[in-house]
Amino acid sequence: MAFSDAEQIVSLVGAGAVLCVGGNDPTLGQQLRQRGALVDSVNALAELAAWDEATFAHYDCVVVEASAMLEVGTLASSFAELYRIEPRWVVIRFSEHRDLIRTSREVGRSADWENTAIQAGFRRAPQAVSGQRYFTQCNDPLVPAMLEFERIPPAALAAYPLQQLLAERDLHMDMSREAGARADAHMVRYALAASLVRSGDTVLDCACGLGYGSAILAAQSGGARFIGVDIDAGSAAYASAHFGQQYGIEYVTASATDLSCLADDSIDLVVSFETIEHLEDYQAFLKEAVRVLRPDGRIVASVPNQWVDETGNDPNPHHFHAFDYPKFRATMGQYFLLEERYAQTAPGGFVLQQAARTLYKLALDAPPTETEWLILIGSIDPLAKRSLRAYTDPEFAALKHVPGCWVAQFGLHYDNPWLYRTMVHMGDRLRERAVLTDLAARALGTVQMDSADFGAALTVLGYALLDEPASEHVDDLLPLIDAYLGQDMPNPHAKRWQISSAFLAGRLALGRDARALARMYLTAVEQADFMEFSPLLATKSIAAACLLGAMAMAENDDLAAAAHFANGVQACRKALKADDINAIGDPEAPFPFGFSELAEVADMGAQCAMALKLLPLARRSPGRFWQQVDTKRFGLVSWALALEKENRQLRERLG
């Protein structure tokens, strides 16, 4: 328990200065110290009464055993004492006497604790909002394993007391200062949106209200800049006072239909929940979203689902439009490539008042379902929108360019570099397989064959066909790959795609049992000079050597198998001994991905070495041979199947 709690605490608030209060288990403090935290401990909350500001001001987080909150005074007085000692975060841990607390009529529900903390000047910590908690803990009204709060700065608390918020609750509310299903539903949407923020992104929270959602986006992502826009000046002022300085968020008073405060092509992600039903001209907002988004940008938006009365109209006086899924999809599809769809419910909704808390994914083409809110994620079409701005990848924009380093220089080596994140980059690219392959197919018809763009589109299309090697589309694709491979292109990124597409062609040929053709492609990859792009591309040469070795073993040619496994080892050695400038970039500010991918190269090389060592075992026990060879994270057989796995996971996500 202490181990997992320590992991959770550090993942939320980092390894700072922590004060542990109460409890009979010293292992939590030990576990936190082992993660680098500075930890002090006291046995009871009452001991803090004698502390002065000089004593307690340096703590980032106070972790309190729930039973210690109930030993003296009231729950309210305990939270008041925690507010006085000025930690940024307070974590209430329910590890002792949990059953007794859960059966209490006064403090047995999480809302009892949350409401008391909020009244004492805390808010629910933006770092702690999660879909997992929404599904599990929030459908159980009794206390969870932990509750996390953030202290509201005194000036903001004085300027915006809770009673003032409650008086305006029907118009807008800071959901971090409210407990219950409604607040949970609003906050968890922002946690979903935070998962879409890419490293270095500029994020716009449009119609941000009181700003709590912008804080969740900033707290839970690696974005570089966050902007909250709301038409109400009072809301923007509240948001700035509560979240602006603490989370580095810029709050601006502006209309969603006139974002002239933002330049063209300046935003990577627009987040706008329950906005368009409030706008008489929601088309104007969507056009503005397209204008400010970069050509590889995204949007996530939500609307209430069929909030209509018996007259067919939305009774909310602030709503100008009602939506169902077909209307919402058609509206968003006018402007964006739609890639994911979610449905959400919560107790006490307008339509489904007794529903549980749910947030689930549906296929875009699935029929409409009974739900309270609709959520869609879409991307700008990078073939339709071209920017006058010079391309930069936000993840690498702040890093110093090193002469001779081209591995992340997409703007120089792609004809349309805006395709890279939308079509190519794993984890960032379009999430809907059909939309992704359609984009790749359209790209083939619009880009030059001697470009990196063409090779990337070929490879994306090819991997979509790995599950269908007999498809007639493979007959169309292989000649295009041959034509691409036949070109002499100095562009290092084109070299990357020549090697990758040849490896793909080998796997497609294997799927068709065209072993001679597969051997031709894979041998070309095995012998290719991956250093023309990067030592990281050695993974393809090693994987090709592995597949050729496996083919030779199946044909009872152990000498050829050994030669191929040895080639894999040599490719690994070459990559690890090479200049790493095109793996990590500037050693003073390296690309983080370079080290993990070099580790993958090393691991695959180790598996080739293991295959060489154990080759005599294969004749006696071939199953045991492959178990021994394919044991690590990047094991050879597993790696050879990795992209099929990624495709399966994509389909599973789509439902």
Sequence and secondary structure as in RCSB ss.txt:
>XXXX:A:sequence
MAFSDAEQIVSLVGAGAVLCVGGNDPTLGQQLRQRGALVDSVNALAELAAWDEATFAHYDCVVVEASAMLEVGTL
ASSFAELYRIEPRWVVIRFSEHRDLIRTSREVGRSADWENTAIQAGFRRAPQAVSGQRYFTQCNDPLVPAMLEFE
RIPPAALAAYPLQQLLAERDLHMDMSREAGARADAHMVRYALAASLVRSGDTVLDCACGLGYGSAILAAQSGGAR
FIGVDIDAGSAAYASAHFGQQYGIEYVTASATDLSCLADDSIDLVVSFETIEHLEDYQAFLKEAVRVLRPDGRIV
ASVPNQWVDETGNDPNPHHFHAFDYPKFRATMGQYFLLEERYAQTAPGGFVLQQAARTLYKLALDAPPTETEWLI
LIGSIDPLAKRSLRAYTDPEFAALKHVPGCWVAQFGLHYDNPWLYRTMVHMGDRLRERAVLTDLAARALGTVQMD
SADFGAALTVLGYALLDEPASEHVDDLLPLIDAYLGQDMPNPHAKRWQISSAFLAGRLALGRDARALARMYLTAV
EQADFMEFSPLLATKSIAAACLLGAMAMAENDDLAAAAHFANGVQACRKALKADDINAIGDPEAPFPFGFSELAE
VADMGAQCAMALKLLPLARRSPGRFWQQVDTKRFGLVSWALALEKENRQLRERLG
>XXXX:A:secstr
 HHHHHHHHHHHH SSEEEEES S THHHHHHHHTT EEEEES GGGGGG  HHHHTT SEEEEEHHHHTSSS H
HHHHHHHHHT  SEEEEE  SSHHHHHT TTT BHHHHHHHHHHTTEEE GGG  HHHHHTGGGS B  SEEEEE
E  HHHHHHS HHHHHHTTTT   GGG  SHHHHHHHHHHHHHHTT  TT EEEEET TTSHHHHHHHHTS  SE
EEEEES HHHHHHHIIIIIHHHTEEEEE BTTB TTS TT EEEEEEES GGG TTHHHHHHHHHHHEEEEEEEE
EEEEB    TTSS   TT    B HHHHHHHHHTTSEEEEEEEEE TT SS TT   EEEEE TTS     SEEE
EEEE  TTT   SS    TTTTTS   TT  TT HHHH SSTTHIIIIISTTTS S HHHHHHHHHHHHTTS TT
SHHHHHHHHHHHHHTTT TTSHHHHHHHHHHHHHHTS    HHHHHHHHHHHHHHHHHHHHTT HHHHHHHHHHH
HHS GGGT GGGHHHHHHHHHHHHHHHHHTT HHHHHHHHHHHHHHHHHHHHS  HHHH  TTS  HHHHHHHHH
HHHHHHHHHHHHHHHHHHHH HHHHHHHHS STT HHHHHTHHHHHHHHHHHHH 
